Amino acid sequence: MKLILILILTFLSFHILAKSALIVVDMQKCFIPGSDQNIHSLPVSGGEHLAPLINKIMHKFDLVVATKDWHPSDHISFASNHKGKKPFELISLGKNYQQMLWPDHCVQNTTGAEFVSDLNIKKIQKTIIKGTNPKIDSYSGFFDNKKLNSTELDSYLKKNDIKKVYVVGLAADYCVKDTAIDAKELGYETYYIRDLTRAVDPSGLNEIYSTLEKKNISVIESKSME
C-alpha cells in the first residue's frame, strides 16, 4: 500500500507540478501576409492573427522561449541560389535527402527576420536562432534537418528544469511539427496547440495530427488550458 501511495504521489508531482515551457516557433514577419513582398516573402495564410492569441496564454507557463529562422543570404534552401529552380520545388541533396526550395526568407538582420510587431516579446525569456548554416536547413528548434548540429534549446530547457513543452507558431506542417517531434524524442511531455498555428498546406494537417498522436504527442486546443 505504501509503495502504491509513493507511486501515485510521484505521478502527481510530475504531471501537476512539473515545470512547463511555451515554445513560440518562428513568429517572424516573413511568414505573415503583407503588402511588401520583400518583407512578407513566405506568407502563411492566417498567420497574422496568431500573435494576440499566443500572447494570451504566455502567463500560464514557467518559461516562454521563441525560435527564429536566421538564414545567411546564400542559404541552401533558397530557390534563388539554385539556377533554374523555383520556390516549392524539391531537389535532391544526396542519398535519401530532399530539400524543399523556398523564397528567400528570414535573412539575417533584415526586417523580414524580425518578430511580428504584435508579439509580446517582453514575455520571451530566451530566443533561439536556427538555420544559420548555409548548407543545411533547420525546421526544428532543436536540430538542423540532418541532426548534425543542435541549438541551445534543449540545454536551456533542461537548465530550467522544464518537463513539459507546448508548441505554437509557424508553420504547422514544417517547423512547429518538427519542433514538437524532436521535443518528444528528447523526453519532454509534448503538446501541440493546433489552433495556435497555421500551415503552409492546410490540406495535410489531419495527416500531421495523426503522425503526432502516434508519437504520443498531445494535439490540443488552447481552450483546453483554461
N, C-alpha and C positions, 0 to 999 in steps of 0.2 A: 504493500500500500504506500509506504514511504517513497519507494522508487517511482511509483506512478505519479505521485504528487510532485516530485522533483522534475520529472519529465514534462508534466503539464506546465509548471512554472517556467521551465526553460523555454518551452514553446511560446508561451505568452510573452515572455520578456523579449524574445527575438522579434515576434510579429507585431507586438504593440509598442514596445519601447525602442525598437531598432531605429537608428537614425536614417533619415531619408534625404535624397537629393533630387532636385529637378534639373534635368539636362535639357537646355534650350538649344536646339540644333539649327545653326546657320540661318538665323533670322536677320538676313542681310538684304540691302537694298536691291542687289542684282536679282534677287529671287521674287520680288513682288512686282505687280504690274505698275506701269507708269509711262508717261508720255516721252521721256528721254530714253531712247533705246541704248544709248551709251552707258547709262546707269542701270537701267532695268533690262539687262541683256538676256536674262534667262528667267522670265517671269513664270511663276506658278499661280494658276488661277485660284483666287480666293485667299492667297497668302497675305494680302494686305489687311485682312480682317483679324488675323490671329493675335497680334501683339497685345491688344487690350484684354483679350480673353486669357492669355498666358499671364499677364500682369496680375490678374485677379486671384490666381492660385499660388503665387510665389510665397505668400506668407505661411503656407501650410508646410513648408519644408525647412529642414535644418540647414540646408545648403542649396544655393542656386548657382549652377555652372552653365556657361554658354560656350558653344563652339563656333569657330569662324573658318570658312574656307579662306585661304591666304596664299593665292597662287602667284608664282612668277609669270611674267608675260610669255615665256617660252614653254608653258606647261604642256605636257603631252596630251592632255585631254581636250585641248582647244583645236577645233577643226581648222582654224586659221594657220596652224603650224603643220598642217599636212596638205601638201599640194594636191589640188583637185578634189579634196574631200569637203563635205558639207556637214553642218551640225546634225546630230541624231543619226549619223551613220555609225555602224560598228566596224572596227578594224581589228585585225589580229596582231597581238604583240607578243608573239612567242607561243610555245606549246600550251594549249588549254587556257589561254588568257585572251579575252577580248576586251576592247576598250570602246565605250560609248564616247563619241565626239560631241563636244558641247560648244555653244558660242563662248567667246571669251567672257569670263565672269570672275568676280571677286579677285581682281588683280590687286596685288599688294599696294597699299597706300593710295587707292582710288576711292572715289565716292561710293561706287557700287559695292565695295567690300565693307562699308560701314554698317553697323546695326541699323535696322529700321528706326525711324525717328520716334515712334510711339512705344518702343520697348523700354520698360523701366530698368535701365542699366544700373541704377543705384542699388538695386537688389541683387545684382550679379556679383558674387564674391570672386569668381575666377573665370577668365576667358582662355579657352584652349584653341590654339591655332593649328590648322591641319592643311595638308595639300601643298606644303612648301617645297617638296622635292619635285623638280620639273619632270622627272622621269617616271613617276608613279602617282596615280590618282588616289584620293583618300576620301571615301564616303563616310566611314565610321569616325566617331570622335575619339576612338581608342587606337586604331591602327590604320596604316595605309592598306590599299586593297590587296596587296600581296602578303601582308602581315610581316614585312621585313623590318619595319620600324614602328615604335609605339609613340603616342603623345604622352603628355603629363597626366592625362585624365585619370587613369586607373590609380596611379600612385597618389594623386591628390585626394581622390575619394577615400582610399584606404587610410591615408594620413588623418583624415577627419572622421574615421570610424563609420563610414556610410555602409549600410547593409542593403538598403532598398533604393532603387532609382526609378524615376518616372521620366519618360522621354517624349518630347514635343518638338514642333518646329517644321522645318522644310529640308528636303521634301519627303513625304511619307514613304514613297516607294524606293528611295535611294538612301540618303544619309540618315534619316530617322530610323528606318528599318535596320540598316547595318549597325548603327549605334546600339539599338536595343538587343540585337542578336549577340554582339560582342559583350555587352554588359552581362547578359545571362551566362555566356560561356566563361566569363571571368568570375562568376559566383555570386553576382548580385541578384536579389529578388527584383524582377524587372517588370515594369508596367509601361505599356504603350498607349498613350491617351489619344485615341483616334480622332476625336472631334477638335483636337488642338494641333492638327497637322493637315497639310494639303499635298496632293500628289501631282507629279508631272503627268502621269497617265492614270486617271481615276478608275478606268475600266479594269485595272488589275488589282484593285485594293482587296477584294474578297479573297483572292488567292494569297495575297500577302498576309492578311489576318489569319488565314488558315495555317500558313507556314509558321508564323509567330507562335500561335497557340500550340502547335505540335512540338515546339521547342520549350513549352511551359512558360512562355511569356504571356502575361495577362493583358489582353486587349480590352480597355475600359473606356468609359465616357467620363468626362470631367465631373458631371453631376453626381456620380457615384462617390465622389470625395467630399460632398457637402455634409 
